[in-house]
Amino acid sequence: MSNARLEVLVEPFKENEPGPHVDAAVAAIEAAGLTADMGPFATTAEGDVDAVVAAASTLLRASLDAGATAIQFRLERCD
């Protein structure tokens, strides 16, 4: 089984005020069965590559629909 790590920054960024666009990204990660770790500049999640890719796909649409103006992410394989 392959693992992957997702790092995502959803904008607009307001410190200590994540907003609905960030909440949508976190919800998409958690709906894929992953744990979202919200840091000061990005949210990360790690797990099975299929779950991480599914979460990334879902969070793009959900965050944009919730008002995101830009989404930056990094996806890397962790085997």
N, C-alpha and C positions, 0 to 999 in steps of 0.2 A: 504494500500500500504506500502511495506517495503522499507526502505532506507538503503544504505550502503555507506561506505567510503573506497576509494582506496588510498593507499600511495605507490608510486613506485620510485625506484632508478635504473636508467639505466646506466650501466657502459660500456666503461670507463668514469670516471668522470673527467671533466676539468672545474674548476671554471670559470664562465663567458664565456665559450665556449661549449654550449650544444651539438653541433654536430648533424648530421643527424639521429643518433639512438635515441636521445632524442626528436628531432623534430617529428619523426615517432610516438613515444609514445603519445606526446601531440596531434598530429593530430588524432590518434585513439580515444582518450578521447573525443575530440571535435566532431568527426564524430558520436559518440554515443549520442550527444546532451547534453554533460556535459561540465562544465567549468573546465579547467585545471589551478591549482594554483601552479606555479613553485616557490618552496622555495630554500634555499641555499643547501639543501641536498637531497630533494625529491620533487616529483610532486604529488599533491593530487587532488582528485575529489570526489564529493559527489552527490548522487542522488538515483533514483529508483534502487533497487537491480538488476533488469534485465538489465538496461542500464549499470550499473557499471560492472557487470559480462561480458557483451558483450564487453565493452571497454577493460577489462583486457585480454580477449582472443585475441582480435584483436591486441592489443599493443604488446603482446609477440611475435607474428610472425613478425609484422612490424618492431619492434626494432631489432630483430635478423637479419632480412633481410637487415637492414640499417647499420649493423656493431656492434651491441651490443655484448659485451663479457660476460656480466652477467646482470641479472635482478632480483632485490629483490622487493617483494611487500607484502603488508599487506592489507587484505580485511576484513572489519568488518561490521557487521550489526549494524545499528544505530536506532533501534526502541525503 
